[in-house]
Each structure stands twice: as C-alpha cells, then as structure tokens.
Amino acid sequence: MSRAVRRTLAALVVALLAVALLLVPDYLRGLSLVVRAAGMQGTVEAALANWRVGAYDVKDLQVPTRHGPVRARLYRPVTPRGRTVVLTSGVHADGIDEPRLVKLAEDLAMGGQPVLTPEPTDLLRYEITPRLPDIIEDAAVWAASQQDLAPDGKVALYGISFSGGLSVVAAGRPALKDRVAATLSFGGHGDLPRVLAFLCTGELPEGGHLAPHDYGVVIILLNVAEKLVPPEQVEPLRAGIRTFLRASHQAMVDGRLAEQTFARARDMQAAMPEPAATLMGFVNTRNVAELGPRLLPFVKSFSADPALSPERSPPPAAPVFLLHGEGDTVIPAMESQRLAQALRPHTQVHALATPLITHAEMDGPQGLMDVWRLVRFWADLLDA
C-alpha cells in the first residue's frame, strides 16, 4: 500500500470517526489524544488533534521520596481540564527526557491534564529494583497532597513498560488507597518472573512460542551480571551493556550516531577478559538463543520480591486500565490478560490489546474498529 493510499485511508478513518463521535461527544477527548499521539497529518486530523487543546508550562523540580529526592518534571496546563497524572517512564537512560515520554506528557498536557513525570534513578541505570514502586508511590502521595494539583486529593498513575506493572503495585498500597482515581499500565507486566522466563526462552505460559526482543534479555544480563562474571568484571560488563542499550535508543532517531555507539560497545567487548567478553559478544550480536539459557537459572531469584509483580501484591481499589500491543515481544500481551484476570475479583478492569501499538508506543492508526476501540479506551481513562 502506497503512502498516499495510507494517508487517504487514515483521513477517511478519522472523518468517519468524527461523524460517529458527534453522536457520542464524550469520546472526542479520547479521539483528540489518539490523533495527537499518532502524529496523523491532514486537515481533518489537525482539527481533531487541536480540539480543546491549550498552552501549558513546564517546570523541573525535586520530589521527596523515602529513597531521597528524585528529579521530576511538571507539565501544567494554563487551563486545567482533567486530573493530574503521575507518569513514569520505562527502563531508559534518558529518563524524563526520553522523547516518547515527553511526547505523551505533552499530548496529555495540551488536552488539559497536569502531568508529573518522576525520574527514579534505577530506571536510568536499566535496573529493576523494589525501590521503583516505592518511588512511584511516594511521588503519587506528594502530588495528591498538593492542593493546586489535586483539589480532591486524588491523582491518576500511568506507567510505561515495566513501570506499568510497578504503578499497579504502587496503587495497591495503603498510602494510596484513597488517593488514586485510576491506574494505567501501558505495555506492562503482571508477573515479573514469568516475563523474564519468556525473554530467556520465548516460551509462552499458555503454550506456543514468540521470538523475544533482545532488548529485554540484555536488561536481564545487566541486572544479574554479578552472578555470571567475577566481581572485577561486573561494572565493565554493565558499562558495555549500557553503551549497547544507548546505541539501540539512538538507532530510532540517528542511525549514524547509533553505529558509532555500537562500534564503541564492540571496542569495549574487545578489551574485556573472559567470561565477560563472551557475554558482551552475545549482546553485540543480539544472540538471545545463547544468552537466554545462561540467564534463565537466575531470573527467579532476581525477581522474587512481590513488590516487583502486581499479581503478587495487594490489588488497587481504583479502576485499572491495561493497554498492550498485540504483538509485543518485550512484554507479551498475555501479561495484561493474566493481570486482568487476577485483578477483576477486586477492582474494575479495562483491558485492550491492539495492533496499533508495538511496545508501549502508539503507532499510526489505520483500521477503523481498532481506532474506535483505542479511542473508547482513552476516553474512559481520561474521564476516570
């Protein structure tokens, strides 16, 4: 299908939706956000993307937590028209500067939602630790206690990728019992040991096989490096892994810079002694088949803390929204399905697996019913 045909189809989809939404005006807010997030072009799309949008201010600040103050960014609409969102990124060295996180925060703020993006330092180091739900919890408590941000004392928690599951964990804690209006897990997990086992093997619990993305298994190696190499090799190996991960992020926006960084990761491998050099070689060649079996014996102990898995933690009382890409190969969509089953006896759950999303990222909508389902999902979430 040519680009011109795709653009025409996208315009037709949006036009049809706009007509339908005249009969259901409550969904216009959700449609406007979806169009902005997808970056759709055209006259109709622009009109919808700009529906009731406004200016916002941006301010960096420090938010107090039990693990010390963390950097955060506040997107404050000049004319607020929604509940404050505490939005936490996935595992990424750019933290609150990560372009996709910034884009989502800006899209929400344009629509009138104040957005606070805390930056847990463990995420910057690609580390998944029990400190993360603590910091999400404390950031939410802080935001909910600010009268200008939460007049009714409640906020919404949105988490991306692994922070999605951890936001559900935080929302179920006593300190947030009456302070969270809704929680979104965007491409998140239900049970961390189950996800890590999938990343090492590609085997799905319900049967079948899905080739896992190498990104996830590389993060596992970084977190369990001390179990596979001598103490003096741990930090050099982790530095090499972080360099590779940095290059992987750069590849999305600057291929030349990414190749330079990949080359640096290969140079770091060449300077490593064994066994670190072999492990780094698997990283550089994206060799999940060799790396996964070496990591599998350690994933259960690494991820055993219940605070890392919403299915093993007290459930939230407020509604939970689970949004997932159907073909996600980092955290498979069945994680949201399993989590929905675990939560439904305790709280209201809205779950959507959609082909319009890869891993925690909205792509360009094309299918009419898929767009409609996504619009309904976001409209219900924004009204929560």
Secondary structure, 3 states (H helix, E strand, C coil): CCHHHHHHHHHHHHHHHHHHHHCCHHHHHHHHHHHHHHCCCCHHHHHHHCCCCCCEEEEEEEECCCCCCEEEEEEEECCCCCCCEEEECCCCCCHHHCHHHHHHHHHHHHCCCCEEEECCHHHHCCCCCCHHHHHHHHHHHHHHCCCCCCCCCCEEEEEECHHHHHHHHHHCCHHHCCCEEEEEEECCCCCHHHHHHHHHHCECCCCCECCCCHHHHHHHHHHHHHHCCCHHHHHHHHHHHHHHHHHHHHCCCCHHHHHHHHHHHHHHHHCCCCCHHHHHHHHHCCCHHHHHHHHHHHHHHHCCCHHHCHHHCCCCCCCEEEEEECCCCCCCCHHHHHHHHHHCCCCCEEEEEECCECCCCECCCCCHHHHHHHHHHHHHHHCC
